[in-house]
Structures are given as C-alpha cells and as structure tokens.
Amino acid sequence: MKQDSCQVTVIDRKRIELARKQMPGAEVLENVSEVLKLLGDTTRLRILLALATTELCVCDLAALLEMTSSAISHQLRLLRARGIVKYRKEGKIVYYSLDDPQVQSLIKVSMDQIG
C-alpha cells in the first residue's frame, strides 16, 4: 500500500479555496511556463550562464560553447523574444547581455538547490 497518498477521500473546502485564491491566472501561468521551458534547455542555460558573467557576441558564444554561430543566433532569438536577453551594436559587432536580472537569480537558486 502506498504511504505517500491519502488513505481516505476527504475534501477540505477551506484549503481548496485558499489555494484557488493564490493561484495566478492562466495567462501568467502560461508566461511562467514558457520562460521555464526556455531555461530548461541546456544550450540556452549555458548561454545565460556565460552572459551572467559578461556581455558576449555570437562569435564569442559559439567559440565558448563549441557550436555554430547560426545555432547560437537561433537560441538568442528565442531568449530575446521573451525579454531574457538584450543586445547592443558596437560598429559591426552585436553584443548580448542579460535583460532580466531575475533570470540570473532563478538560475543561481536552481544551481544552489542542485549543488
């Protein structure tokens, strides 16, 4: 017999209502889910960890991660569309950096939890 689930069916309406009041709306949950999916990809996570250290161009990231520039550019487009990274041009070079400091905090908390 399982010990990690209830042995009887009892519904506590007060607890359910409390949880319901604290539950964010569907749009907020969808947005959080999208951000977590983006962060759940190893390549994007590595990009974000690198950008948490310093701003880098696509060529720098490609060399660091041993990937093609086009693969890095694709990942950066996804992160930029969600407002996680930003870029600035300096002549012909485009530098990327984190645009959301909360993302860096979320990654740090997650890594602290693991390690």
Stockholm file with secondary structure:
# STOCKHOLM 1.0

chainA/1-115         MKQDSCQVTVIDRKRIELARKQMPGAEVLENVSEVLKLLGDTTRLRILLALATTELCVCDLAALLEMTSSAISHQLRLLRARGIVKYRKEGKIVYYSLDDPQVQSLIKVSMDQIG
#=GR chainA/1-115 SS CCSSSCSSCCCCHHHHHHHHHHSCCHHHHHHHHHHHHHHTSHHHHHHHHHHHHSCEEHHHHHHHHTCCHHHHHHHHHHHHHTTSEEEEEETTEEEEEESCHHHHHHHHHHHHHHC
#=GC SS_cons         CCSSSCSSCCCCHHHHHHHHHHSCCHHHHHHHHHHHHHHTSHHHHHHHHHHHHSCEEHHHHHHHHTCCHHHHHHHHHHHHHTTSEEEEEETTEEEEEESCHHHHHHHHHHHHHHC
//
